[in-house]
Amino acid sequence: MAQPPLERRVRAHPCATGETKMGREVRRVPADWQHPKHWTGGMRGPEERYKPLYPGDRYQPLVEEWDEECAKWKAGWRPEHCNDPESRAMAYEQWAGQRPHKDDYMPDWPAEQRTHLMMYEDTTEGTPISPAFETPEELARWLVDNKASAFGSYEGSYEGWLRVARGGWAPSMVASAAGVVSGVDAL
């Protein structure tokens, strides 16, 4: 069975926002937020790990887009690049992937409940690399003091982490003729 073009598969991915991002990002959370964990198979057997979750504010717009396109698909619409009979005969779920599921997203708390900051890696859907802190300075200090990974074994500087903690985002790494540096310190 033919697969939709890569462009469509990437756009259908729950985290797609018109650009591909992988690195570190700060997320606003309630003071008592405990990121959920789940059991997964590890190299030494089952282990409990943080469950990767997309940011909660992305859920509803993606569901609405998916539902709208599914309804159009059921009414006979197909994108221009869906032109072979096999692809045209697919169910929408086969073409676009499953409908976004709420369990794959963080809660979408009201703004007044998002009083604290947590640093997340977003190379996966997103797992925390820090506890929640009230200020960007506290978060940056914790990341430095605890040698948090900015990219692989690379650590970030206080200044780099502080920039990200103040509402930014950093790519995993930046490569140049001078070598590789973590995105936290490269920008």
FENQUI-V718165 format. One record per residue. SS is DSSP state (a for helix, b for strand, c for the rest). PSI is psi as a letter, one per 20 degrees, with the letter a starting at -180 (none if undefined). NEAR is the number of other ideal C-beta (glycine too) atoms within 8 Angstrom. Layout:
BEGIN
SS|PSI|NEAR / SS|PSI|NEAR
END
This chain:
BEGIN
c|p|6 / c|q|6 / c|q|5 / c|q|11 / c|q|7 / a|g|5 / a|g|7 / a|g|12 / a|g|11 / a|g|9 / a|h|7 / a|i|10 / c|p|8 / c|h|10 / c|i|9 / c|p|9 / c|k|6 / c|i|3 / c|q|4 / c|p|5 / c|p|10 / c|p|7 / b|c|14 / b|p|16 / b|q|13 / b|p|16 / b|q|11 / b|p|7 / b|r|12 / c|q|10 / c|h|8 / c|j|4 / c|p|9 / c|o|4 / c|p|11 / c|q|7 / b|r|8 / b|r|7 / b|p|7 / b|q|8 / b|p|5 / b|a|8 / c|h|2 / c|j|4 / b|a|5 / b|q|7 / b|q|9 / b|p|7 / b|r|10 / b|p|8 / c|p|9 / c|p|7 / c|p|13 / b|q|12 / c|p|9 / a|h|11 / a|i|6 / a|i|12 / a|g|12 / a|g|8 / a|h|7 / a|h|10 / a|g|10 / a|g|8 / a|g|8 / a|g|12 / a|g|9 / a|g|8 / a|h|10 / a|g|12 / a|g|8 / a|g|8 / a|g|12 / a|h|7 / c|j|6 / c|i|5 / c|q|6 / c|q|9 / c|q|6 / c|h|5 / c|i|8 / c|m|10 / c|i|7 / c|q|7 / a|h|5 / a|g|8 / a|g|13 / a|h|9 / c|i|5 / c|q|9 / c|q|5 / a|h|10 / a|h|9 / a|h|6 / a|g|11 / a|i|11 / c|r|6 / c|q|5 / c|p|8 / c|q|11 / c|p|7 / a|h|6 / a|i|4 / a|j|9 / b|q|15 / c|q|11 / c|q|5 / c|m|8 / c|q|9 / c|q|5 / a|h|5 / a|i|5 / a|i|7 / c|m|10 / c|i|8 / b|r|12 / b|p|14 / b|q|15 / b|p|16 / b|q|12 / b|p|10 / c|k|13 / c|h|6 / c|b|7 / c|h|10 / c|p|14 / b|q|13 / b|q|10 / c|j|10 / c|r|12 / c|r|6 / c|q|10 / b|q|12 / c|h|7 / c|q|7 / a|h|12 / a|g|8 / a|g|9 / a|g|16 / a|g|12 / a|g|9 / a|g|12 / a|g|14 / a|g|13 / a|h|6 / c|j|7 / c|l|6 / c|q|13 / b|p|10 / b|h|14 / b|o|10 / c|c|5 / c|j|4 / b|p|13 / b|q|10 / c|q|15 / c|r|9 / a|g|8 / a|g|7 / a|g|14 / a|h|17 / a|g|11 / a|g|11 / a|g|15 / a|h|15 / c|j|8 / c|j|5 / c|a|10 / b|q|10 / b|p|17 / b|r|11 / c|g|10 / b|r|12 / b|p|10 / b|p|5 / b|a|6 / c|h|3 / c|i|4 / b|a|6 / b|p|6 / b|q|11 / b|q|15 / a|h|15 / a|g|17 / a|i|12 / a|h|10 / c|none|10
END
